[in-house]
Amino acid sequence: MPARLLRVILLIGCTALWLVGDTPTEDLAWIGAVTAAALAASLLERNHLGGLVGRSAEVIVWATAVNATGHDLSPLLPYLLAPVFAGGLLARFAGAAIAAGVAAIALLVTLSVPQDELDTKDYSIAAAQWTVIALLGGLVAAWARRLQQAAGDAQVSAYAEAHSLLSQLYTVTRQLPGSLDPRTTAEGLVEAVARTARFSAAAVLIRTDGDRLTPLAFRGEDRLEWDTELAGENPFADAWDSEEVQLRPVVFGRGPNPLPPTDPGSSLVVPIRIGDRITGLLGIETPEIDAYDEACRTEIGELVSNAALRLETGVLFDQIRELATTEERRRLAREIHDGIAQELASLGYIIDETSAVAAEAGQPDIVEDLTGLRQEMSRIVKELRLSIFDLRSEVDRFGGLGAALSEYIRTIGTTSGFTVHLTLDESSRRLPAETEAELLRIAQEAINNARKHAGADNLWVTCRIHPPDAELVIEDDGAGLGPGRADSYGLEIMKERAARTRAMLEIRPRNPRGTYVGVRVGLPGGSPPPVADRRGTLVPARTGAETSAAASTMSSSGQSEESGS
Amino acid sequence: MTSVLLVDDHELIRHGLRRAFERDPGFTVVGEAGSVAEALVMIRAEKPEVVIMDVRLPDGDGLDTVKKLRAAGETMGIVVLTMYAGDQQLFDALEAGASGFVNKDAPAEEVLAAARHAAASPGSFSAADLADAMRRKASQGGPKLSPRERDVLKLLADGLAVSGIAKALFISESTTKTHISKLYEKLGAGNRAQALMTAMRLGLITADKAP
C-alpha cells in the first residue's frame, strides 16, 4: 500500500516538474509510458517473483524515458525512488538492491549509446546521484519492514506464551488433588497449624484490591475482631511493612481504634509470601505465655510457605473467573438493552397508536383489547428493564454487599407487590470480591423468584456479613415451592452459584407458608470452634435454632427497612 | 404548536414517538437524531422547544448532553427517556437539568404529557415515579444499625457500663466494646453523650431513654 502511494505521489510530482520545466510536449508520452509500467509493476507485486520482474521492467522503462526526456534535466529522474522503495518494502534488502542495480545497468546502457548534444558528464553525475538516493530509500524501506515484522513476532510470541499458560492452568485445575478454591486452601493451612501449635484463634488473611485484608479462613472465637488495619499500628501492619514474622507477648488488639492490647498471652503473625512479594498474613494467638518458640515458628513458617503458591493461584483463578463473568454479564445487558427491549418498547408505541385510531373510529371493544395488550407489553418491557439492571448490578459499584443489596431491593421494591424487610448486619471488613458477587446474584435470583412466582405479601431479607463468614436469608410468605418449581431453572442457577463459591444453600418451605432460601459461607454446619474463648464468651451454637431466632427478631424489630408495596 | 426533536439511536422508537406526536395537534416534530452529534447539529439548526433524549447513545451519554444543553440555556424543555431501571437514573436526570423523565415501558401518552409539561415549564422536573423515589431515598437516610447494635444502644441509653451491657447481652466485654465503637463510628460520635444525642435526634431512641 505505501509503495503504491509513493508511486502515485512521484508520478504527480514528475508531471508537475514537466509542467513547470521548459520541456517539449512529446515528453508527456514518456510520462504515460512510465505510468503504465508503474501500474503493471504494482499489479505484479502480488507475488514475489512477479514483483521482481515487474519492478525491473518498470526501471528499464524509466531509464529509457529519462534518456528520451532530457537526460540529466529529465523531470522523470526522481521517479526511480518508487520502484526501489517498493523493492525494499516487499522484497527486503535484495529487492531494493536488485531494483537499484537494474537502474544503474539501464542508465549505463543509455550512456554508452552515442547521442547528439549530450553532456555525458552531467548525465552520469545526475544518474549516479539518483541511483544512490533511490538505493538509500529502498534500504530504509527494507529496514522499516524488518522492524514491523519483529514487533508482530513479539506479539505473536506473547499470545503463544499466554496460550500455553492457560492450557496448563486448564489441565491443572482438572487434575489437582486438592482444589483451587482459596478458602479451602486457607482452611487447610489453619488445620495444619492447629496440629503444630496451640491457639485460641487463628486466621488467614489475604490482601485484595486496595489496602484491605480479607479473611479467608478463621477459627476460634465467634467473630474475627482483631485490628488488622494495614494503615494502623498493629502486628499485622508491622508484618506487612517489614515482611518479617511478628511475635508479641500480648494477644491481638480488637478493632477498630483500640487501645494497645494489654492482655498477656502470645500472638504471632507470619507473612505469606511468594518470591519477594507478600500476598497475605497468617495470625494466631493464645492466652498462654511464650507459646510460640523458635522451633514452633520455623515449623509454622514451613507450613505457610507450602500453602502460599496454592493460595495465590486460587485467588488469581477466582479473579479471572469473576472478570470473565462480569464481562459476559455486561455484554448480555447491552444486547438486551439495544435489541429486544427497544423493539418491544417501540411495539408498545404502535399499540398506543392503533388504540388511538380505534378510539377515533368509535370501536370501544378493540380499544379495551388493546389497552390490555398495552399493559402486558409494558409489563414485559419493565421485566426486561429489571433484567438489565440485574445484569449490570455489581457489588463494587455500591461499595459492599449490603449496599448493593439494598439498592437492588429498592429498585425491585418499586415494581413488586410485597413489602420488603431488609436487615443488614455488616462488619466493616469485606468478603472477597468474587464471593460478594456470587452472593449478590444468589440473592437476586431468590428475590426474583419470590417476586415472579410466589405472590407474597412480605419478603424478609437478612444479610449478615462477618468475614470470612456470611449468611444471607431470603424468605417470603407466598405460595411456596410448587412441585414444578423444585427443579426450575432459577433454583438450578442458585445451586450452581452456591457450589462455585463453596456456600451451603438451603431451600425449603417456610413455616407457616412461603419459601425459605438460606446461603451460608464459611459458617461450619456442624463443628463448633475447637477452643473455648478464654474470657468465657458465650459462643452461640451455629445451628438452625439461631436462624429461626434471627427470623423472628427481624419481623418484630422495628429497624427493618421497608421498601415499596 | 410546540416543536419537538426526537433523539434516540433506535429508529423504531423514534418512528413510534413521531407518530404519537404527529397525532397531537399541539406538537410538530421538527427532526430526529440518532446520535449526540446529530442532535447538537439539529438543535442548533431547528431550535426545538422540547428535546426527547435517550440516555444511551452510540457516541456519548444522553445525560451529559442534557447537562450541556441546560448549561447553554434555560428555555428548552428536555425529557429524558430511558430503558434503564433504578431510582439513580431518575435522580441523575434531575441533577443534569432535565425537565422530565419517562421510562420506555410507559405508554406514548406519558411521553407527550412530559413534553407538554417540559414546554410549559422547562425549569421544573416531573416524573411519574418521583414521589415514590423521593420517599425511598429519604427512608434510606441515616445510619443502619444491626439488631445487636440496637440492643447495645438501648442499654447505653439506660446508663449501663460496658460490663453491665456485656452481662445483659451474654457477650464478652471485648465484643461489647467492638459494638460500641462501631456504634460511635456509625453515629459519627466521639463519646457516649454525643452518641446518645445523635441517636435521639435521628429517632433511634426516644427522649425518655436518654440519661
Chai-1 contact restraints between the chains, C-beta under 6 A:
chainA,res_idxA,chainB,res_idxB,connection_type,confidence,min_distance_angstrom,max_distance_angstrom,comment,restraint_id
A,E225,B,T178,contact,1.0,0.0,6.0,A-B,restraint_1
A,R254,B,S174,contact,1.0,0.0,6.0,A-B,restraint_2
A,R254,B,T178,contact,1.0,0.0,6.0,A-B,restraint_3
A,P256,B,S181,contact,1.0,0.0,6.0,A-B,restraint_4
A,N257,B,S181,contact,1.0,0.0,6.0,A-B,restraint_5
A,H337,B,M83,contact,1.0,0.0,6.0,A-B,restraint_6
A,A341,B,M83,contact,1.0,0.0,6.0,A-B,restraint_7
A,Q342,B,H10,contact,1.0,0.0,6.0,A-B,restraint_8
A,Q342,B,I13,contact,1.0,0.0,6.0,A-B,restraint_9
A,A345,B,K104,contact,1.0,0.0,6.0,A-B,restraint_10
A,S346,B,L12,contact,1.0,0.0,6.0,A-B,restraint_11
A,S346,B,I13,contact,1.0,0.0,6.0,A-B,restraint_12
A,S346,B,G16,contact,1.0,0.0,6.0,A-B,restraint_13
A,Y349,B,G16,contact,1.0,0.0,6.0,A-B,restraint_14
A,Y349,B,A108,contact,1.0,0.0,6.0,A-B,restraint_15
A,I350,B,G16,contact,1.0,0.0,6.0,A-B,restraint_16
A,D352,B,P107,contact,1.0,0.0,6.0,A-B,restraint_17
A,D352,B,A108,contact,1.0,0.0,6.0,A-B,restraint_18
A,E353,B,R19,contact,1.0,0.0,6.0,A-B,restraint_19
A,S378,B,D105,contact,1.0,0.0,6.0,A-B,restraint_20
A,V381,B,D105,contact,1.0,0.0,6.0,A-B,restraint_21
A,K382,B,D105,contact,1.0,0.0,6.0,A-B,restraint_22
A,R385,B,M83,contact,1.0,0.0,6.0,A-B,restraint_23
A,R385,B,A85,contact,1.0,0.0,6.0,A-B,restraint_24
A,L386,B,A85,contact,1.0,0.0,6.0,A-B,restraint_25
A,F389,B,A85,contact,1.0,0.0,6.0,A-B,restraint_26
A,F389,B,G86,contact,1.0,0.0,6.0,A-B,restraint_27
A,R410,B,R136,contact,1.0,0.0,6.0,A-B,restraint_28
A,T411,B,A85,contact,1.0,0.0,6.0,A-B,restraint_29
A,T411,B,G86,contact,1.0,0.0,6.0,A-B,restraint_30
A,L424,B,K144,contact,1.0,0.0,6.0,A-B,restraint_31
A,D425,B,S146,contact,1.0,0.0,6.0,A-B,restraint_32
A,R535,B,S172,contact,1.0,0.0,6.0,A-B,restraint_33
A,T537,B,S172,contact,1.0,0.0,6.0,A-B,restraint_34
A,L538,B,F170,contact,1.0,0.0,6.0,A-B,restraint_35
A,T553,B,P147,contact,1.0,0.0,6.0,A-B,restraint_36
A,S557,B,P147,contact,1.0,0.0,6.0,A-B,restraint_37
A,Q559,B,R150,contact,1.0,0.0,6.0,A-B,restraint_38
